[in-house]
Amino acid sequence: MTALGGAGFASQHTVDPRTWDLSAYQGLVLDAAAADGKRYVVALKDDVPARRPDGRERSTTSWELAFAGPRGGGTVVLPFSAFEPTYRGRPEPDAEPLDLARVRRISFMMRRWVAALP
C-alpha cells in the first residue's frame, strides 16, 4: 500500500501498460472473504496519467465506486453503471464517459471518510 503524506488514503493500482476490455461485462465482482466492514473504493481509468517534472503522476479523471466490505465476508458486486467520475476525489459531472473497452488502470483504496456511504 502507498500512503501519501497524510492525504487520508492508502491505495494500490495495476501496473502499466495493461488494458482490459470490460465492455462485455456489467460490473466487477469481488470475493471479500476476509472483509472487515471498513469502507473502500474501486477506481477505474481509461488513460494512464502523464508524469509531472517531479516524477509523480498528474491527476486525471477516475470513475469510482465506494463500498463497505461485508463483515464476516461475502461477495461484493460493483456495477459499472454505479461508478461516478471524479477528479482528485471530487465529483466531475462534465467528464466524458468511461471507455469500458479500454480500461487502463484499476485501483483499490481505503480512504478516511468524512461522510457516511448512502
N, CA, C and O atoms as a GROMACS GRO file, in nm:
protein
  472
    1MET      N    1   0.084  -0.118   0.000
    1MET     CA    2   0.000   0.000   0.000
    1MET      C    3   0.089   0.124   0.000
    1MET      O    4   0.203   0.122   0.045
    2THR      N    5   0.033   0.231  -0.051
    2THR     CA    6   0.104   0.357  -0.057
    2THR      C    7   0.029   0.460   0.025
    2THR      O    8  -0.092   0.477   0.008
    3ALA      N    9   0.097   0.529   0.112
    3ALA     CA   10   0.038   0.639   0.188
    3ALA      C   11   0.106   0.767   0.145
    3ALA      O   12   0.229   0.772   0.135
    4LEU      N   13   0.028   0.871   0.121
    4LEU     CA   14   0.084   0.995   0.070
    4LEU      C   15   0.075   1.106   0.174
    4LEU      O   16  -0.024   1.178   0.178
    5GLY      N   17   0.174   1.119   0.257
    5GLY     CA   18   0.189   1.232   0.346
    5GLY      C   19   0.064   1.285   0.413
    5GLY      O   20   0.038   1.405   0.408
    6GLY      N   21  -0.015   1.199   0.474
    6GLY     CA   22  -0.134   1.243   0.545
    6GLY      C   23  -0.252   1.272   0.455
    6GLY      O   24  -0.346   1.340   0.498
    7ALA      N   25  -0.251   1.223   0.331
    7ALA     CA   26  -0.359   1.251   0.237
    7ALA      C   27  -0.489   1.183   0.277
    7ALA      O   28  -0.593   1.218   0.223
    8GLY      N   29  -0.486   1.089   0.368
    8GLY     CA   30  -0.609   1.028   0.416
    8GLY      C   31  -0.651   0.903   0.340
    8GLY      O   32  -0.766   0.861   0.351
    9PHE      N   33  -0.560   0.843   0.265
    9PHE     CA   34  -0.595   0.720   0.197
    9PHE      C   35  -0.471   0.634   0.175
    9PHE      O   36  -0.358   0.682   0.183
   10ALA      N   37  -0.496   0.508   0.148
   10ALA     CA   38  -0.390   0.415   0.109
   10ALA      C   39  -0.443   0.344  -0.015
   10ALA      O   40  -0.562   0.312  -0.022
   11SER      N   41  -0.355   0.318  -0.112
   11SER     CA   42  -0.405   0.259  -0.236
   11SER      C   43  -0.303   0.169  -0.303
   11SER      O   44  -0.184   0.173  -0.274
   12GLN      N   45  -0.356   0.088  -0.393
   12GLN     CA   46  -0.278   0.002  -0.482
   12GLN      C   47  -0.342   0.015  -0.618
   12GLN      O   48  -0.463   0.029  -0.629
   13HIS      N   49  -0.260   0.009  -0.724
   13HIS     CA   50  -0.318   0.009  -0.857
   13HIS      C   51  -0.242  -0.085  -0.947
   13HIS      O   52  -0.128  -0.123  -0.918
   14THR      N   53  -0.306  -0.123  -1.056
   14THR     CA   54  -0.243  -0.213  -1.151
   14THR      C   55  -0.123  -0.144  -1.214
   14THR      O   56  -0.112  -0.021  -1.214
   15VAL      N   57  -0.033  -0.225  -1.266
   15VAL     CA   58   0.091  -0.175  -1.325
   15VAL      C   59   0.072  -0.162  -1.476
   15VAL      O   60   0.017  -0.251  -1.541
   16ASP      N   61   0.118  -0.051  -1.530
   16ASP     CA   62   0.106  -0.024  -1.673
   16ASP      C   63   0.209  -0.107  -1.749
   16ASP      O   64   0.304  -0.152  -1.684
   17PRO      N   65   0.200  -0.130  -1.875
   17PRO     CA   66   0.092  -0.095  -1.966
   17PRO      C   67  -0.002  -0.215  -1.985
   17PRO      O   68   0.033  -0.310  -2.054
   18ARG      N   69  -0.114  -0.210  -1.928
   18ARG     CA   70  -0.213  -0.318  -1.939
   18ARG      C   71  -0.346  -0.254  -1.976
   18ARG      O   72  -0.378  -0.146  -1.928
   19THR      N   73  -0.422  -0.320  -2.061
   19THR     CA   74  -0.553  -0.271  -2.099
   19THR      C   75  -0.652  -0.386  -2.089
   19THR      O   76  -0.624  -0.498  -2.132
   20TRP      N   77  -0.769  -0.357  -2.032
   20TRP     CA   78  -0.875  -0.457  -2.022
   20TRP      C   79  -0.995  -0.410  -2.103
   20TRP      O   80  -1.034  -0.293  -2.096
   21ASP      N   81  -1.053  -0.501  -2.180
   21ASP     CA   82  -1.179  -0.472  -2.249
   21ASP      C   83  -1.291  -0.528  -2.161
   21ASP      O   84  -1.316  -0.648  -2.160
   22LEU      N   85  -1.357  -0.439  -2.088
   22LEU     CA   86  -1.464  -0.479  -1.996
   22LEU      C   87  -1.602  -0.448  -2.055
   22LEU      O   88  -1.702  -0.456  -1.984
   23SER      N   89  -1.607  -0.413  -2.183
   23SER     CA   90  -1.731  -0.369  -2.245
   23SER      C   91  -1.838  -0.479  -2.252
   23SER      O   92  -1.956  -0.448  -2.266
   24ALA      N   93  -1.799  -0.604  -2.244
   24ALA     CA   94  -1.896  -0.714  -2.250
   24ALA      C   95  -1.952  -0.750  -2.112
   24ALA      O   96  -2.033  -0.842  -2.100
   25TYR      N   97  -1.909  -0.678  -2.008
   25TYR     CA   98  -1.948  -0.710  -1.871
   25TYR      C   99  -2.032  -0.597  -1.811
   25TYR      O  100  -2.029  -0.483  -1.857
   26GLN      N  101  -2.106  -0.631  -1.707
   26GLN     CA  102  -2.192  -0.533  -1.639
   26GLN      C  103  -2.126  -0.474  -1.514
   26GLN      O  104  -2.173  -0.373  -1.463
   27GLY      N  105  -2.019  -0.537  -1.466
   27GLY     CA  106  -1.955  -0.486  -1.346
   27GLY      C  107  -1.846  -0.579  -1.298
   27GLY      O  108  -1.806  -0.673  -1.367
   28LEU      N  109  -1.797  -0.551  -1.178
   28LEU     CA  110  -1.694  -0.631  -1.114
   28LEU      C  111  -1.755  -0.704  -0.996
   28LEU      O  112  -1.847  -0.654  -0.931
   29VAL      N  113  -1.704  -0.823  -0.968
   29VAL     CA  114  -1.745  -0.899  -0.851
   29VAL      C  115  -1.620  -0.927  -0.768
   29VAL      O  116  -1.523  -0.984  -0.818
   30LEU      N  117  -1.624  -0.886  -0.641
   30LEU     CA  118  -1.512  -0.906  -0.551
   30LEU      C  119  -1.544  -1.014  -0.450
   30LEU      O  120  -1.654  -1.018  -0.395
   31ASP      N  121  -1.449  -1.102  -0.426
   31ASP     CA  122  -1.462  -1.201  -0.319
   31ASP      C  123  -1.404  -1.137  -0.194
   31ASP      O  124  -1.283  -1.120  -0.183
   32ALA      N  125  -1.491  -1.101  -0.102
   32ALA     CA  126  -1.448  -1.032   0.020
   32ALA      C  127  -1.447  -1.130   0.136
   32ALA      O  128  -1.509  -1.105   0.240
   33ALA      N  129  -1.378  -1.241   0.120
   33ALA     CA  130  -1.376  -1.346   0.222
   33ALA      C  131  -1.323  -1.297   0.356
   33ALA      O  132  -1.367  -1.344   0.461
   34ALA      N  133  -1.231  -1.204   0.352
   34ALA     CA  134  -1.172  -1.155   0.478
   34ALA      C  135  -1.212  -1.011   0.504
   34ALA      O  136  -1.136  -0.935   0.565
   35ALA      N  137  -1.331  -0.971   0.460
   35ALA     CA  138  -1.374  -0.831   0.475
   35ALA      C  139  -1.386  -0.793   0.621
   35ALA      O  140  -1.415  -0.876   0.707
   36ASP      N  141  -1.364  -0.665   0.647
   36ASP     CA  142  -1.360  -0.616   0.784
   36ASP      C  143  -1.467  -0.512   0.815
   36ASP      O  144  -1.466  -0.453   0.923
   37GLY      N  145  -1.559  -0.488   0.722
   37GLY     CA  146  -1.664  -0.390   0.745
   37GLY      C  147  -1.619  -0.246   0.721
   37GLY      O  148  -1.700  -0.155   0.738
   38LYS      N  149  -1.494  -0.224   0.682
   38LYS     CA  150  -1.445  -0.089   0.656
   38LYS      C  151  -1.487  -0.044   0.516
   38LYS      O  152  -1.536  -0.124   0.436
   39ARG      N  153  -1.468   0.084   0.488
   39ARG     CA  154  -1.509   0.140   0.359
   39ARG      C  155  -1.392   0.146   0.262
   39ARG      O  156  -1.281   0.183   0.298
   40TYR      N  157  -1.422   0.109   0.138
   40TYR     CA  158  -1.321   0.102   0.033
   40TYR      C  159  -1.373   0.169  -0.093
   40TYR      O  160  -1.492   0.199  -0.104
   41VAL      N  161  -1.282   0.191  -0.188
   41VAL     CA  162  -1.317   0.248  -0.317
   41VAL      C  163  -1.244   0.168  -0.424
   41VAL      O  164  -1.126   0.138  -0.411
   42VAL      N  165  -1.317   0.133  -0.531
   42VAL     CA  166  -1.254   0.081  -0.652
   42VAL      C  167  -1.263   0.192  -0.754
   42VAL      O  168  -1.369   0.251  -0.773
   43ALA      N  169  -1.150   0.221  -0.821
   43ALA     CA  170  -1.145   0.327  -0.922
   43ALA      C  171  -1.094   0.270  -1.053
   43ALA      O  172  -1.003   0.187  -1.055
   44LEU      N  173  -1.153   0.315  -1.162
   44LEU     CA  174  -1.114   0.274  -1.297
   44LEU      C  175  -1.069   0.397  -1.374
   44LEU      O  176  -1.122   0.506  -1.356
   45LYS      N  177  -0.971   0.377  -1.462
   45LYS     CA  178  -0.925   0.484  -1.552
   45LYS      C  179  -0.912   0.426  -1.692
   45LYS      O  180  -0.875   0.310  -1.710
   46ASP      N  181  -0.944   0.508  -1.792
   46ASP     CA  182  -0.925   0.463  -1.930
   46ASP      C  183  -0.806   0.534  -1.995
   46ASP      O  184  -0.791   0.532  -2.117
   47ASP      N  185  -0.723   0.595  -1.913
   47ASP     CA  186  -0.597   0.652  -1.959
   47ASP      C  187  -0.492   0.632  -1.851
   47ASP      O  188  -0.524   0.605  -1.736
   48VAL      N  189  -0.367   0.645  -1.891
   48VAL     CA  190  -0.257   0.638  -1.794
   48VAL      C  191  -0.204   0.780  -1.779
   48VAL      O  192  -0.162   0.841  -1.877
   49PRO      N  193  -0.206   0.832  -1.657
   49PRO     CA  194  -0.164   0.970  -1.636
   49PRO      C  195  -0.018   0.994  -1.675
   49PRO      O  196   0.069   0.909  -1.653
   50ALA      N  197   0.007   1.111  -1.735
   50ALA     CA  198   0.144   1.151  -1.767
   50ALA      C  199   0.217   1.186  -1.638
   50ALA      O  200   0.155   1.212  -1.535
   51ARG      N  201   0.348   1.185  -1.645
   51ARG     CA  202   0.431   1.221  -1.529
   51ARG      C  203   0.456   1.371  -1.524
   51ARG      O  204   0.474   1.436  -1.627
   52ARG      N  205   0.458   1.424  -1.402
   52ARG     CA  206   0.496   1.563  -1.380
   52ARG      C  207   0.649   1.571  -1.380
   52ARG      O  208   0.715   1.468  -1.376
   53PRO      N  209   0.706   1.691  -1.385
   53PRO     CA  210   0.852   1.704  -1.380
   53PRO      C  211   0.915   1.639  -1.256
   53PRO      O  212   1.030   1.595  -1.261
   54ASP      N  213   0.840   1.633  -1.144
   54ASP     CA  214   0.896   1.572  -1.023
   54ASP      C  215   0.882   1.419  -1.022
   54ASP      O  216   0.919   1.354  -0.924
   55GLY      N  217   0.827   1.361  -1.132
   55GLY     CA  218   0.816   1.215  -1.142
   55GLY      C  219   0.682   1.159  -1.097
   55GLY      O  220   0.650   1.045  -1.130
   56ARG      N  221   0.604   1.237  -1.022
   56ARG     CA  222   0.473   1.189  -0.980
   56ARG      C  223   0.374   1.198  -1.095
   56ARG      O  224   0.394   1.278  -1.187
   57GLU      N  225   0.269   1.117  -1.090
   57GLU     CA  226   0.169   1.120  -1.196
   57GLU      C  227   0.079   1.242  -1.183
   57GLU      O  228   0.048   1.286  -1.073
   58ARG      N  229   0.038   1.295  -1.297
   58ARG     CA  230  -0.061   1.403  -1.298
   58ARG      C  231  -0.196   1.346  -1.258
   58ARG      O  232  -0.221   1.226  -1.275
   59SER      N  233  -0.282   1.429  -1.205
   59SER     CA  234  -0.417   1.388  -1.169
   59SER      C  235  -0.504   1.383  -1.294
   59SER      O  236  -0.496   1.472  -1.379
   60THR      N  237  -0.585   1.280  -1.306
   60THR     CA  238  -0.679   1.266  -1.417
   60THR      C  239  -0.811   1.214  -1.362
   60THR      O  240  -0.821   1.180  -1.244
   61THR      N  241  -0.910   1.209  -1.447
   61THR     CA  242  -1.041   1.159  -1.408
   61THR      C  243  -1.035   1.011  -1.373
   61THR      O  244  -0.970   0.932  -1.442
   62SER      N  245  -1.102   0.975  -1.265
   62SER     CA  246  -1.122   0.835  -1.226
   62SER      C  247  -1.271   0.811  -1.214
   62SER      O  248  -1.346   0.904  -1.183
   63TRP      N  249  -1.314   0.690  -1.238
   63TRP     CA  250  -1.453   0.653  -1.214
   63TRP      C  251  -1.451   0.565  -1.090
   63TRP      O  252  -1.391   0.458  -1.090
   64GLU      N  253  -1.517   0.612  -0.984
   64GLU     CA  254  -1.506   0.548  -0.852
   64GLU      C  255  -1.639   0.495  -0.804
   64GLU      O  256  -1.746   0.546  -0.837
   65LEU      N  257  -1.627   0.390  -0.722
   65LEU     CA  258  -1.744   0.336  -0.652
   65LEU      C  259  -1.698   0.297  -0.512
   65LEU      O  260  -1.608   0.215  -0.495
   66ALA      N  261  -1.761   0.357  -0.412
   66ALA     CA  262  -1.731   0.326  -0.272
   66ALA      C  263  -1.822   0.214  -0.224
   66ALA      O  264  -1.938   0.204  -0.267
   67PHE      N  265  -1.770   0.132  -0.136
   67PHE     CA  266  -1.849   0.023  -0.079
   67PHE      C  267  -1.793  -0.014   0.057
   67PHE      O  268  -1.678   0.017   0.089
   68ALA      N  269  -1.875  -0.079   0.137
   68ALA     CA  270  -1.830  -0.131   0.266
   68ALA      C  271  -1.813  -0.281   0.251
   68ALA      O  272  -1.902  -0.350   0.200
   69GLY      N  273  -1.700  -0.331   0.295
   69GLY     CA  274  -1.679  -0.476   0.292
   69GLY      C  275  -1.772  -0.542   0.392
   69GLY      O  276  -1.778  -0.499   0.508
   70PRO      N  277  -1.844  -0.645   0.352
   70PRO     CA  278  -1.938  -0.708   0.444
   70PRO      C  279  -1.866  -0.776   0.560
   70PRO      O  280  -1.773  -0.854   0.540
   71ARG      N  281  -1.910  -0.746   0.682
   71ARG     CA  282  -1.848  -0.811   0.799
   71ARG      C  283  -1.867  -0.961   0.788
   71ARG      O  284  -1.976  -1.009   0.758
   72GLY      N  285  -1.762  -1.034   0.814
   72GLY     CA  286  -1.769  -1.179   0.805
   72GLY      C  287  -1.747  -1.231   0.665
   72GLY      O  288  -1.745  -1.352   0.644
   73GLY      N  289  -1.730  -1.142   0.568
   73GLY     CA  290  -1.700  -1.183   0.431
   73GLY      C  291  -1.823  -1.199   0.345
   73GLY      O  292  -1.936  -1.190   0.393
   74GLY      N  293  -1.799  -1.222   0.218
   74GLY     CA  294  -1.906  -1.239   0.122
   74GLY      C  295  -1.864  -1.182  -0.012
   74GLY      O  296  -1.748  -1.148  -0.033
   75THR      N  297  -1.960  -1.172  -0.102
   75THR     CA  298  -1.935  -1.122  -0.236
   75THR      C  299  -1.983  -0.978  -0.245
   75THR      O  300  -2.090  -0.944  -0.194
   76VAL      N  301  -1.906  -0.894  -0.311
   76VAL     CA  302  -1.943  -0.755  -0.334
   76VAL      C  303  -1.957  -0.737  -0.485
   76VAL      O  304  -1.864  -0.766  -0.560
   77VAL      N  305  -2.073  -0.690  -0.530
   77VAL     CA  306  -2.099  -0.666  -0.671
   77VAL      C  307  -2.092  -0.516  -0.696
   77VAL      O  308  -2.159  -0.437  -0.629
   78LEU      N  309  -2.009  -0.476  -0.793
   78LEU     CA  310  -1.987  -0.336  -0.826
   78LEU      C  311  -2.029  -0.312  -0.971
   78LEU      O  312  -1.948  -0.329  -1.062
   79PRO      N  313  -2.154  -0.272  -0.995
   79PRO     CA  314  -2.200  -0.250  -1.134
   79PRO      C  315  -2.133  -0.126  -1.194
   79PRO      O  316  -2.120  -0.024  -1.127
   80PHE      N  317  -2.091  -0.137  -1.319
   80PHE     CA  318  -2.027  -0.023  -1.385
   80PHE      C  319  -2.119   0.099  -1.388
   80PHE      O  320  -2.071   0.213  -1.384
   81SER      N  321  -2.249   0.078  -1.395
   81SER     CA  322  -2.344   0.189  -1.400
   81SER      C  323  -2.342   0.273  -1.272
   81SER      O  324  -2.390   0.386  -1.272
   82ALA      N  325  -2.288   0.219  -1.164
   82ALA     CA  326  -2.284   0.291  -1.036
   82ALA      C  327  -2.154   0.369  -1.015
   82ALA      O  328  -2.144   0.446  -0.920
   83PHE      N  329  -2.054   0.349  -1.102
   83PHE     CA  330  -1.928   0.422  -1.089
   83PHE      C  331  -1.950   0.568  -1.127
   83PHE      O  332  -2.018   0.597  -1.226
   84GLU      N  333  -1.892   0.659  -1.050
   84GLU     CA  334  -1.908   0.803  -1.071
   84GLU      C  335  -1.774   0.866  -1.109
   84GLU      O  336  -1.672   0.833  -1.050
   85PRO      N  337  -1.774   0.959  -1.208
   85PRO     CA  338  -1.648   1.025  -1.244
   85PRO      C  339  -1.606   1.124  -1.135
   85PRO      O  340  -1.688   1.200  -1.083
   86THR      N  341  -1.478   1.120  -1.102
   86THR     CA  342  -1.422   1.210  -1.001
   86THR      C  343  -1.287   1.263  -1.049
   86THR      O  344  -1.220   1.203  -1.133
   87TYR      N  345  -1.250   1.375  -0.992
   87TYR     CA  346  -1.117   1.430  -1.013
   87TYR      C  347  -1.062   1.461  -0.876
   87TYR      O  348  -1.114   1.546  -0.805
   88ARG      N  349  -0.956   1.391  -0.838
   88ARG     CA  350  -0.894   1.405  -0.707
   88ARG      C  351  -0.997   1.385  -0.595
   88ARG      O  352  -0.995   1.456  -0.495
   89GLY      N  353  -1.086   1.288  -0.614
   89GLY     CA  354  -1.183   1.252  -0.511
   89GLY      C  355  -1.309   1.336  -0.508
   89GLY      O  356  -1.395   1.315  -0.423
   90ARG      N  357  -1.320   1.432  -0.599
   90ARG     CA  358  -1.439   1.518  -0.602
   90ARG      C  359  -1.518   1.489  -0.729
   90ARG      O  360  -1.460   1.457  -0.832
   91PRO      N  361  -1.652   1.501  -0.724
   91PRO     CA  362  -1.735   1.474  -0.842
   91PRO      C  363  -1.692   1.559  -0.962
   91PRO      O  364  -1.657   1.676  -0.948
   92GLU      N  365  -1.695   1.498  -1.079
   92GLU     CA  366  -1.663   1.566  -1.204
   92GLU      C  367  -1.778   1.542  -1.302
   92GLU      O  368  -1.768   1.455  -1.390
   93PRO      N  369  -1.886   1.618  -1.288
   93PRO     CA  370  -2.008   1.591  -1.365
   93PRO      C  371  -1.994   1.606  -1.516
   93PRO      O  372  -2.074   1.549  -1.590
   94ASP      N  373  -1.896   1.682  -1.564
   94ASP     CA  374  -1.880   1.705  -1.708
   94ASP      C  375  -1.782   1.609  -1.774
   94ASP      O  376  -1.742   1.631  -1.889
   95ALA      N  377  -1.743   1.504  -1.705
   95ALA     CA  378  -1.644   1.410  -1.759
   95ALA      C  379  -1.700   1.332  -1.877
   95ALA      O  380  -1.820   1.304  -1.883
   96GLU      N  381  -1.613   1.297  -1.969
   96GLU     CA  382  -1.650   1.206  -2.078
   96GLU      C  383  -1.683   1.070  -2.017
   96GLU      O  384  -1.630   1.036  -1.911
   97PRO      N  385  -1.769   0.990  -2.080
   97PRO     CA  386  -1.800   0.857  -2.026
   97PRO      C  387  -1.675   0.768  -2.021
   97PRO      O  388  -1.584   0.782  -2.102
   98LEU      N  389  -1.673   0.678  -1.925
   98LEU     CA  390  -1.565   0.580  -1.914
   98LEU      C  391  -1.569   0.488  -2.035
   98LEU      O  392  -1.674   0.436  -2.070
   99ASP      N  393  -1.454   0.467  -2.099
   99ASP     CA  394  -1.443   0.377  -2.213
   99ASP      C  395  -1.412   0.237  -2.160
   99ASP      O  396  -1.296   0.202  -2.139
  100LEU      N  397  -1.518   0.158  -2.140
  100LEU     CA  398  -1.501   0.023  -2.084
  100LEU      C  399  -1.426  -0.071  -2.177
  100LEU      O  400  -1.380  -0.177  -2.134
  101ALA      N  401  -1.412  -0.035  -2.302
  101ALA     CA  402  -1.337  -0.120  -2.396
  101ALA      C  403  -1.187  -0.104  -2.379
  101ALA      O  404  -1.109  -0.182  -2.434
  102ARG      N  405  -1.146  -0.002  -2.304
  102ARG     CA  406  -1.002   0.018  -2.286
  102ARG      C  407  -0.969   0.071  -2.146
  102ARG      O  408  -0.913   0.180  -2.132
  103VAL      N  409  -1.003  -0.006  -2.046
  103VAL     CA  410  -0.968   0.030  -1.908
  103VAL      C  411  -0.818   0.008  -1.892
  103VAL      O  412  -0.767  -0.102  -1.916
  104ARG      N  413  -0.748   0.111  -1.852
  104ARG     CA  414  -0.602   0.107  -1.842
  104ARG      C  415  -0.550   0.090  -1.700
  104ARG      O  416  -0.436   0.050  -1.680
  105ARG      N  417  -0.637   0.120  -1.601
  105ARG     CA  418  -0.591   0.110  -1.464
  105ARG      C  419  -0.708   0.076  -1.373
  105ARG      O  420  -0.819   0.127  -1.389
  106ILE      N  421  -0.681  -0.012  -1.277
  106ILE     CA  422  -0.777  -0.046  -1.173
  106ILE      C  423  -0.708  -0.020  -1.040
  106ILE      O  424  -0.598  -0.071  -1.014
  107SER      N  425  -0.773   0.059  -0.955
  107SER     CA  426  -0.717   0.093  -0.824
  107SER      C  427  -0.810   0.047  -0.714
  107SER      O  428  -0.932   0.038  -0.732
  108PHE      N  429  -0.751   0.017  -0.601
  108PHE     CA  430  -0.825  -0.023  -0.482
  108PHE      C  431  -0.776   0.066  -0.369
  108PHE      O  432  -0.656   0.071  -0.342
  109MET      N  433  -0.867   0.138  -0.303
  109MET     CA  434  -0.828   0.233  -0.199
  109MET      C  435  -0.905   0.210  -0.070
  109MET      O  436  -1.018   0.160  -0.070
  110MET      N  437  -0.841   0.246   0.036
  110MET     CA  438  -0.908   0.262   0.165
  110MET      C  439  -0.890   0.408   0.199
  110MET      O  440  -0.777   0.457   0.205
  111ARG      N  441  -0.999   0.478   0.221
  111ARG     CA  442  -0.997   0.622   0.240
  111ARG      C  443  -1.050   0.660   0.377
  111ARG      O  444  -1.137   0.593   0.432
  112ARG      N  445  -0.998   0.768   0.430
  112ARG     CA  446  -1.054   0.826   0.552
  112ARG      C  447  -1.184   0.895   0.509
  112ARG      O  448  -1.184   0.973   0.414
  113TRP      N  449  -1.292   0.866   0.579
  113TRP     CA  450  -1.423   0.915   0.538
  113TRP      C  451  -1.471   1.026   0.628
  113TRP      O  452  -1.454   1.021   0.750
  114VAL      N  453  -1.531   1.128   0.567
  114VAL     CA  454  -1.591   1.236   0.645
  114VAL      C  455  -1.743   1.230   0.636
  114VAL      O  456  -1.811   1.301   0.709
  115ALA      N  457  -1.794   1.148   0.548
  115ALA     CA  458  -1.940   1.132   0.535
  115ALA      C  459  -1.971   0.984   0.518
  115ALA      O  460  -1.889   0.908   0.468
  116ALA      N  461  -2.088   0.945   0.561
  116ALA     CA  462  -2.128   0.805   0.552
  116ALA      C  463  -2.167   0.770   0.410
  116ALA      O  464  -2.210   0.856   0.333
  117LEU      N  465  -2.152   0.644   0.376
  117LEU     CA  466  -2.199   0.595   0.248
  117LEU      C  467  -2.351   0.597   0.246
  117LEU      O  468  -2.415   0.582   0.350
  118PRO      N  469  -2.408   0.615   0.126
  118PRO     CA  470  -2.556   0.611   0.120
  118PRO      C  471  -2.609   0.472   0.152
  118PRO      O  472  -2.730   0.451   0.151
   0.00000   0.00000   0.00000
